[in-house]
Amino acid sequence: MVRGARAGTARTARQEAWATLKATVSSNANGLDLLWLASAIATALAFAPINAWWLLFIAPAGWLGVLSQVQGARRVAIAFGWGLVFIAVQSLWALPTFAQQAQADWAAGVAWLIVLIWYACWCALFGWLVGRLPATGWIWAVGAASGWVVVCWLRSLGAWGFPWAMLALPLARFPLLLQPAELGGIWLVEWLLMLWNALLVQVWRGAEVRAWAVPLSGLALWVGGSVWLWQQARATPLGEPVRVAVLQTEYDALRTLFSAQIYDSGIERLLEQARQSGADWAILPESSETYFWASLIDRERLRQWQEWAQRYSMHILTGVTRQHGEHGFNSALGISPRGTWAFYNKMKLMPFTEYAPAEPIAEWLKVLGVSRRSLRCGERVHALRLGKEPPVGALICYESLYGWIAAQAVRDGAQWLVAITNDRWLLGAGVREQYADYSLVRAIETRRWVARASTVGISGFFSPLGERWEAPGGRPYVMTHTLYGSSQQTLYARWGDYWGYLCGLLYGAGVVWRVILSARARHIPAADVG
């Protein structure tokens, strides 16, 4: 009995200390500001090149906890501030890229500031959405996670959408926890991550040890489900083998002198290396065809690529820029050793570089590096088919950020995927690592092999299980691997971004529940209150 009394006293003391700590932080405005500021910085450090991905399981909770404590305009302002600090730290590695594109150093700073404000405004919208939910409970946690996914999904839509800095992306360094992406895409993993952090806020609000039961049970379900999905994917019968070489074509240095003849000779050497490695396919990056085709079919250049495919007895897939009247296309060209060919035109154009704003806005923004002419997007996503080879889906540059493009290619019959990109304009290892991580996410979402070919890196292969093989960056290199096609379709490949719509419904249900609770409270007689 004495031992039990002592244990009860110790437990009470811990509860009182915990309550005192919470009261101190919650009642101190400076403490709240420090909490959300630390949360923003720590969350950003989870991304490449720091790769402290484990911070994702605690850092966002600080921000959510602050949002649950404050009201009205202050909540929106804190959400905006968190987004501003987070994206500033997360995108710091991209500053050299802005400087390269802009016409002046000050213009690079302005362009970066615009991006920071744009992202922070989305976070401010999330802060406003949180204010519409019930104040506490698991409904608040589900609603907050769902509201966050809705905001992320909305900022990916339209011609100006840009789904960069998804909080789930750093889990590409620990891909076991990304396995649920085959069910609902990266949106489902984003939701699970934010739900965990929102449940941590509920633990913070409670002083009892049993408050940990719900979040720990949820985490166990996430991990257990991920292991089961990984095992199921691993047990899936292998499809037709495809021996593929990715060709990294350039040095990571400024071009001081360029000769098309010398460049073509370099391509021939790389193709010869690919053939010697036993490759059946050679994948070249976006912009590997240095000539700008003045028409949809440049017969002379097409014959050159056909001759290479025949000489080396390989299927070749490369990036080509083509002109049709007043419209240009960023395309992927596939050629078989027999000379047959097929094109895929890029569907999702890069805002401000391939898709320009209307005049006179484009003229005003040209100092920031904004293009004044737009390319034209393709009519639909489709797989490339060359003879009896397994159909392949092409993701050109920026398209690898969008899961729905890979999913549509798979629905059209793609048994494996390629991501071709020109990363020369992306300066710095951090931003290139983050960019390449999306290829791993696409591989898990669709359970398809992804071969990634970049001009200067990161080039390599990403397996349906989340494994990766990367070539050394910054110099010409040929890397060869055996891939396996697949005709099976994941739930995400079949249904696409349905989880974004579902989160909208879940969030709406949370708002309706708050309205119901408010109506009930107004009808409770004053004598019964308390």
Protein Blocks (a to p, Z undefined) as FASTA:
>chain_A
ZZmmmmmmmmmmmmmmmmmmmmmmmmmmklmmmmmmmmmmmmmmmpcfklpmklmmmmmm
mmmmmmmmmgcjllmmmmmmmmmmmmmmmmmmmmmmmmmmpmbfklmmmmmmmmmmmmmm
mmmmmmmmmmmpcfbdjklmmmmmmmmmmmmmmmmgcjkbccehiaklmmmmmmmlmmmm
mmnojmlmmmmmmmmmmmmmmmmmpmbfklmmmmmmmmmmmmmmmmmmmmmmmmpccddd
dddddddfbdcdddfbdcfklmmmmmmmmmmmmmmnopabdcddehklmbdcfbfbdfkl
mmmmmmmmmmnopacdddddddehjbccdddddddfkopacddddfbdcehklmccddfk
lmmmmmnopafbdcdddfbdcdddehjbccddddehjlmmpmklmmmmmmnopabdcddd
dfklmgcjklmmmmmmmmmmmmmmnopacddddfkopaddddfkopacdddehiacdddd
dddddfbdcfklmnopmlmmmmmmmmmmmmmmmmmmmmmmmmpcfklgZZ
